[in-house]
């Protein structure tokens, strides 16, 4: 049985072990378990056109269900250490841009439609062809940009860096809440970062997972003995839960209307909304798949991802599944890189992560004990690992170096993987054109750059078309 599993997932062939895959699966789960809390907060805090709100309990169940099923399918079908859950950013679009225009079932129906359209793009080979058309330097830049992006997420989530409220005359972010570090939660984060980098420097196996567990224990102890405002921890307070088991509520599963949105708003509005969703989902996934695969050393000599067609099809199906369960569009998570940092190289890690999300359906109180301050150090550490890819970019060639630079910096500066990829693509096409090398640009990159031009100009286009 063990030999059969090894052959199926290619564990030995990829230089991994069962222990690494299991550790990687756990590490990925703990770094993205926050979505079990955050997704219900975002979706549950918004009302649809008719003033209706979704149940937080039902949203937590739907979020865990989709993550469990689709992550396991990604592991079994795609054989990559990629985990799937409701996409951040996409859920905000659903909550604050789409739902106010229609009912919740209609809004979720649009998500299902988006996922189905992405699957069509995959089946026709267009999505995979676009990924193959991207120059290697831009693929590496995507990895580096994602590294900076998720490190920034770690600093923000932990409260190490914060936005300056109501201040437009200085820098947009600052150290801590007032220009200096203060409070026990930030101290927990700093302890976690120092512990993580120390373990990594000593090449301790399981460094990231050990850090998450130890830092969580430290956070729980500090929360028990110190006087701390619960809001200082953010979304998750590291307290021993009163109940360990909570019954799941599947009331939102299947609550969607595929074509109901057409009765609420105009066709032009729907087209623009679906276009925005597809483009965001499309390139967030592309960046994540390339970045995680690159860090895992799984790209082939052409820089291509193994089993890419199946991976993209599963990701598209996950978007539709997220809408069908009212959990918003689900997509591959860059936090999967935490598992790669633990040595995960195969889909077995994703099966482990999926199983943990399955347990979370019944053990949500335990799954949400880990505060952001304990999980965020892993993101900072993985950011470093992804950053090392910068050495492979041909910096002496401005026609690829400048687009790579823009890809790298726009991601963290705009808090969006999609924006960074779009900036890099547009710059690449423009520079090649002005240098008289337009023929070197694949026609799919031309088409994609044109779509990104529409993406960045979506607001003036809406105004021009009279769409609100």
Secondary structure, DSSP 8 states (H G I E B T S, - for coil): -HHHHHHHHTTTTTT--HHHHHHHHHHHHHHHTTHHHHHHHHHHT---TTS----HHHHHHHHHHHHHHHHHHIIIII-SS--EEE-TTHHHHIIIIIGGGS-HHHHHHHHHHHHHHHHHHHHTTHHHHHHHHS-HHHHHHHHHHHHHHHHHHHHHHHTSEEE-TT--SS-SEEETTTSS--SHHHHHHHHHHHHHHHHHHTT-TTHHHHHHHHHHHHHHHHHHHS---GGGGTT------S-S------TTTT---SSGGGGTS-HHHHHHHHHHHHHHHHHHHHHHHHHHHHHTT---TTS--TTHHHHHHHHHHHHHHHHHTTS--EEE-TTHHHHHHTT--SHHHHHHHHHHHHHHTT-HHHHT-S-HHHHHHHHHHHHHHHHGGGGGS-TT-HHHHHHHHHHHHHHHHHT-HHHHHHHHHHHHHHHHHHTT-GGGS-HHHHHHHHHHHHHHTHHHHHHHHT--
